[in-house]
Amino acid sequence: MQSLLHRLLTKTNDLSQAQQELKWLTIYVLQQTKNPILNKVKDSMISTNEIIKNLNSNEKILLSKYVGTQPFCDLEIITKPPVLIPRWETEEWTSRLIAFLKPLLSNTAILTSQKSSFKIIDICTGSGCIALSLSSALPQNTCYIHGVDISNDALSLANLNLSIMSSCKKLHNHVEFFHFDIMKSTDEQICEFMSKSSGYDLVVSNPPYISPYEYLTLDEDVRLWEDKLALVADENGTIFHSRIAYLTAKYLLKKNSQFNKVWKNKVPQLVMEIGGSHQMSKIVEELKKYNFKSIDIWKDGANKDRCIVANLHN
């Protein structure tokens, strides 16, 4: 162990970081050999020998880029390239959304009167961090959550996280992940997908919102290890937001959400992460085009415009 810690230290140049990397490696090895759930996906994950081999190379690659965990709300999300590593900004607005929903969904009288679960769809789910955190934090058996993504790598990791969280009994609401291309799906394909649900009460998304130019300015390790598809949109960074607004208004939201009526629009029906104030006017314009109202902006801890939230009804 001391020998491996020394080798990690030469790569990280930081003792605490090296110790954390060693902890992740130890956990990974133990999980691979003892956890039957993880053994099922063993072949899809990089081997420990390959990790150690890379530690002997000249490439300064942190172990966390291979296999590690990222704290998100009250969960430890497994991360693996090329899937986007959850950011603190996303965690922040997810926590804020949970704070809105939790007391409302704790009202059992309302849930009984609606005779159905509060249905949520997480678009561009990636590692599944948002969907799984909502499942974990919200009152038991009050929600039904779907996560969708175009990336098979993302869905594989999301399902791995789902399996682990379920085995640890950390989830309190149903979660299911699906492959779905929101940009290229035809009306027929969308209707087929919607047959899985009678509609959703809430749509959330952390979509790609970086322009091709901004992508070139990102740190090399981000460009090297995280899927470009999860990061880059069009030149304005807003093409995904526009598409999600359209799909939400036309297909995804329940036509007459009783939850929304009872709660008098206290909770937004659409929550999308954005890249900053430079994208706000374009996205607001698109939302208004699809008849969204009550549009608001949530700032992050750095006082940067981070989320745009909206309702179809006043």
Secondary structure per residue as TSV (DSSP state, phi and psi in degrees):
chain	resnum	aa	ss	phi	psi
A	1	M	-	360.0	-43.8
A	2	Q	H	-63.3	-37.2
A	3	S	H	-64.5	-43.6
A	4	L	H	-67.4	-38.8
A	5	L	H	-60.6	-40.1
A	6	H	H	-63.5	-42.0
A	7	R	H	-67.2	-37.6
A	8	L	H	-65.7	-37.9
A	9	L	H	-62.9	-35.5
A	10	T	H	-67.9	-22.4
A	11	K	H	-89.9	-33.5
A	12	T	H	-96.5	-25.9
A	13	N	S	58.6	26.2
A	14	D	-	-150.9	120.9
A	15	L	H	-63.3	-46.2
A	16	S	H	-63.5	-38.9
A	17	Q	H	-65.7	-42.6
A	18	A	H	-62.5	-40.4
A	19	Q	H	-64.6	-38.6
A	20	Q	H	-66.2	-41.6
A	21	E	H	-62.7	-40.2
A	22	L	H	-65.0	-38.9
A	23	K	H	-61.4	-45.4
A	24	W	H	-61.3	-43.3
A	25	L	H	-62.9	-43.4
A	26	T	H	-62.1	-46.6
A	27	I	H	-60.6	-42.4
A	28	Y	H	-60.0	-47.8
A	29	V	H	-63.0	-44.6
A	30	L	H	-63.6	-41.5
A	31	Q	H	-64.7	-40.6
A	32	Q	H	-64.3	-31.8
A	33	T	H	-94.0	-23.3
A	34	K	H	-116.4	-25.5
A	35	N	-	-91.4	113.5
A	36	P	H	-62.4	-29.5
A	37	I	H	-67.1	-46.2
A	38	L	H	-70.1	-30.3
A	39	N	H	-62.2	-28.8
A	40	K	H	-65.5	-27.9
A	41	V	T	-109.1	13.9
A	42	K	G	-57.2	-41.7
A	43	D	G	-65.8	-23.2
A	44	S	G	-87.7	-6.7
A	45	M	S	-109.5	151.8
A	46	I	-	-65.8	142.0
A	47	S	-	-77.9	154.6
A	48	T	H	-61.9	-37.9
A	49	N	H	-60.1	-38.5
A	50	E	H	-68.8	-36.3
A	51	I	H	-59.7	-50.3
A	52	I	H	-64.0	-38.3
A	53	K	H	-58.6	-42.6
A	54	N	H	-68.9	-27.7
A	55	L	H	-65.9	-23.3
A	56	N	T	-87.0	-9.1
A	57	S	S	-85.7	177.7
A	58	N	S	-84.3	-10.3
A	59	E	-	-74.4	127.4
A	60	K	-	-89.6	78.7
A	61	I	-	-108.5	121.9
A	62	L	-	-71.1	145.0
A	63	L	G	-59.7	-31.9
A	64	S	G	-62.8	-19.9
A	65	K	G	-74.7	-20.1
A	66	Y	T	-89.4	-57.0
A	67	V	S	-155.1	130.8
A	68	G	E	-170.7	-167.6
A	69	T	E	-132.7	153.9
A	70	Q	E	-128.8	120.2
A	71	P	E	-61.0	135.6
A	72	F	E	-151.0	114.5
A	73	C	T	53.9	-122.7
A	74	D	T	-103.3	14.7
A	75	L	E	-113.5	161.0
A	76	E	E	-110.0	105.0
A	77	I	E	-85.8	127.6
A	78	I	E	-68.2	134.0
A	79	T	E	-118.6	147.7
A	80	K	-	-159.7	130.0
A	81	P	T	-64.5	146.7
A	82	P	T	-97.3	17.0
A	83	V	S	-73.7	139.7
A	84	L	-	-55.5	130.4
A	85	I	-	-77.7	129.4
A	86	P	-	-56.5	137.2
A	87	R	-	-101.5	157.4
A	88	W	H	-64.4	-31.6
A	89	E	H	-62.5	-41.6
A	90	T	H	-67.5	-41.2
A	91	E	H	-59.4	-38.5
A	92	E	H	-63.9	-49.5
A	93	W	H	-74.5	-27.2
A	94	T	H	-63.5	-42.1
A	95	S	H	-63.4	-39.0
A	96	R	H	-64.9	-41.4
A	97	L	H	-64.2	-41.4
A	98	I	H	-59.8	-41.6
A	99	A	H	-61.8	-33.4
A	100	F	H	-69.8	-46.9
A	101	L	H	-77.1	-36.2
A	102	K	H	-56.3	-52.0
A	103	P	H	-66.3	-32.2
A	104	L	H	-69.6	-42.7
A	105	L	H	-76.3	-12.2
A	106	S	T	-77.5	-12.0
A	107	N	-	-80.0	93.1
A	108	T	H	-64.2	-26.6
A	109	A	H	-63.9	-41.4
A	110	I	H	-65.2	-44.5
A	111	L	H	-62.4	-40.5
A	112	T	H	-64.9	-39.4
A	113	S	H	-68.4	-30.2
A	114	Q	H	-81.6	-21.7
A	115	K	T	55.7	29.9
A	116	S	S	-159.5	161.8
A	117	S	-	-81.1	157.5
A	118	F	E	-77.6	119.2
A	119	K	E	-102.0	130.8
A	120	I	E	-126.6	139.9
A	121	I	E	-122.6	131.8
A	122	D	E	-107.6	108.2
A	123	I	E	-90.6	137.3
A	124	C	S	62.5	55.5
A	125	T	-	-68.9	-25.6
A	126	G	T	60.1	-123.0
A	127	S	T	-71.2	-9.0
A	128	G	S	86.5	10.6
A	129	C	H	-59.7	-41.0
A	130	I	H	-69.9	-51.7
A	131	A	H	-58.8	-43.9
A	132	L	H	-69.7	-36.3
A	133	S	H	-67.0	-39.1
A	134	L	H	-63.4	-43.1
A	135	S	H	-61.4	-40.2
A	136	S	H	-72.6	-40.5
A	137	A	H	-88.1	-27.0
A	138	L	S	-83.6	154.5
A	139	P	-	-53.0	145.8
A	140	Q	T	-60.2	135.0
A	141	N	T	57.9	32.9
A	142	T	S	-105.4	-15.8
A	143	C	E	-128.2	157.6
A	144	Y	E	-132.5	116.1
A	145	I	E	-120.0	128.8
A	146	H	E	-112.1	143.1
A	147	G	E	-123.9	136.8
A	148	V	E	-128.4	149.6
A	149	D	E	-158.4	155.9
A	150	I	S	-86.2	-21.7
A	151	S	-	-87.7	124.6
A	152	N	H	-66.9	-33.7
A	153	D	H	-61.5	-43.9
A	154	A	H	-63.9	-45.3
A	155	L	H	-65.4	-36.6
A	156	S	H	-62.0	-44.1
A	157	L	H	-70.0	-40.7
A	158	A	H	-60.2	-42.3
A	159	N	H	-70.0	-32.0
A	160	L	H	-63.0	-47.9
A	161	N	H	-60.8	-40.0
A	162	L	H	-61.2	-44.3
A	163	S	H	-63.1	-44.0
A	164	I	H	-66.3	-47.0
A	165	M	H	-63.5	-37.6
A	166	S	H	-66.7	-42.2
A	167	S	H	-65.4	-28.9
A	168	C	T	-88.9	1.9
A	169	K	T	57.6	41.9
A	170	K	-	-97.7	-8.1
A	171	L	-	-102.2	138.8
A	172	H	-	-116.5	-2.7
A	173	N	S	-141.1	152.8
A	174	H	E	-63.7	133.2
A	175	V	E	-130.8	138.5
A	176	E	E	-145.8	140.4
A	177	F	E	-113.1	142.8
A	178	F	E	-134.7	150.5
A	179	H	E	-82.6	127.5
A	180	F	-	-158.0	128.9
A	181	D	-	-98.2	101.8
A	182	I	T	-71.3	-23.1
A	183	M	T	-84.7	-33.0
A	184	K	T	-112.7	-4.2
A	185	S	-	-64.8	137.3
A	186	T	-	-80.9	168.8
A	187	D	H	-57.8	-39.7
A	188	E	H	-63.5	-42.7
A	189	Q	H	-66.8	-37.5
A	190	I	H	-65.3	-43.4
A	191	C	H	-63.7	-36.6
A	192	E	H	-64.2	-42.5
A	193	F	H	-64.0	-40.8
A	194	M	H	-67.6	-13.7
A	195	S	T	-66.9	-16.2
A	196	K	T	-75.7	-14.9
A	197	S	-	-147.8	152.5
A	198	S	S	-86.2	13.4
A	199	G	-	115.8	162.5
A	200	Y	B	-116.3	151.2
A	201	D	S	-89.4	-22.8
A	202	L	E	-148.3	134.6
A	203	V	E	-116.5	125.8
A	204	V	E	-124.3	151.9
A	205	S	E	-163.0	140.3
A	206	N	-	-115.7	81.2
A	207	P	-	-83.7	168.9
A	208	P	-	-60.0	133.7
A	209	Y	-	-144.2	17.0
A	210	I	B	-96.0	137.0
A	211	S	-	-76.8	159.1
A	212	P	H	-55.6	-36.5
A	213	Y	H	-67.4	-45.2
A	214	E	H	-62.1	-33.3
A	215	Y	H	-59.7	-37.5
A	216	L	H	-67.8	-19.4
A	217	T	T	-92.4	-5.2
A	218	L	S	-69.7	157.5
A	219	D	-	-57.6	147.4
A	220	E	H	-59.8	-37.6
A	221	D	H	-66.4	-31.4
A	222	V	H	-67.6	-47.5
A	223	R	H	-65.4	-30.5
A	224	L	H	-77.6	-38.2
A	225	W	H	-111.0	-13.0
A	226	E	S	-112.5	138.5
A	227	D	-	-59.3	124.3
A	228	K	G	-60.0	-32.8
A	229	L	G	-62.0	-27.1
A	230	A	G	-85.8	-6.8
A	231	L	T	-114.6	-43.5
A	232	V	B	-98.7	132.4
A	233	A	-	-112.3	-136.6
A	234	D	S	-93.8	-169.8
A	235	E	T	-64.3	-24.0
A	236	N	T	-95.6	-13.7
A	237	G	S	74.3	18.5
A	238	T	-	-123.0	3.1
A	239	I	H	-63.9	-34.3
A	240	F	H	-70.3	-38.8
A	241	H	H	-61.9	-41.0
A	242	S	H	-63.6	-44.3
A	243	R	H	-65.7	-41.4
A	244	I	H	-65.4	-39.5
A	245	A	H	-61.0	-43.9
A	246	Y	H	-62.5	-50.1
A	247	L	H	-63.0	-39.1
A	248	T	I	-63.3	-46.9
A	249	A	I	-68.4	-40.4
A	250	K	I	-87.9	-35.7
A	251	Y	I	-123.2	-43.6
A	252	L	I	-79.2	-43.2
A	253	L	B	-73.5	143.6
A	254	K	-	-59.5	139.6
A	255	K	T	-66.7	-35.1
A	256	N	T	-135.0	75.5
A	257	S	-	-70.3	113.6
A	258	Q	H	-68.3	-30.6
A	259	F	H	-60.6	-45.0
A	260	N	H	-63.8	-37.9
A	261	K	H	-67.6	-44.2
A	262	V	H	-65.9	-40.7
A	263	W	H	-83.9	-3.9
A	264	K	T	52.8	46.8
A	265	N	T	60.6	27.8
A	266	K	-	-67.4	-28.5
A	267	V	S	-112.0	132.4
A	268	P	-	-65.5	153.7
A	269	Q	S	-92.6	-17.2
A	270	L	E	-138.9	127.6
A	271	V	E	-130.2	119.9
A	272	M	E	-130.2	132.4
A	273	E	E	-74.4	143.4
A	274	I	-	-128.5	168.8
A	275	G	S	-86.2	-12.4
A	276	G	-	149.2	-177.6
A	277	S	G	-63.6	-24.9
A	278	H	G	-66.8	-15.9
A	279	Q	G	-101.3	-9.9
A	280	M	H	-62.6	-49.3
A	281	S	H	-62.3	-39.5
A	282	K	H	-65.5	-43.8
A	283	I	H	-69.3	-40.4
A	284	V	H	-60.7	-41.3
A	285	E	H	-59.0	-43.7
A	286	E	H	-66.8	-41.2
A	287	L	H	-61.9	-43.1
A	288	K	H	-65.5	-33.3
A	289	K	H	-61.1	-31.9
A	290	Y	T	-101.3	21.7
A	291	N	T	69.6	25.2
A	292	F	-	-76.9	144.6
A	293	K	E	-132.0	-176.6
A	294	S	E	49.0	46.2
A	295	I	E	-80.6	132.1
A	296	D	E	-138.2	161.5
A	297	I	E	-118.3	132.1
A	298	W	E	-103.3	127.8
A	299	K	E	-90.8	154.5
A	300	D	-	-93.2	-176.1
A	301	G	T	-64.9	-17.1
A	302	A	T	-94.3	11.6
A	303	N	S	63.6	31.3
A	304	K	-	-106.2	138.5
A	305	D	E	-57.8	119.5
A	306	R	E	-123.7	-29.2
A	307	C	E	-136.9	142.2
A	308	I	E	-114.8	128.7
A	309	V	E	-124.1	146.0
A	310	A	E	-156.6	162.2
A	311	N	E	-128.9	153.4
A	312	L	S	-81.8	-15.4
A	313	H	-	-126.9	148.6
A	314	N	-	-70.4	360.0
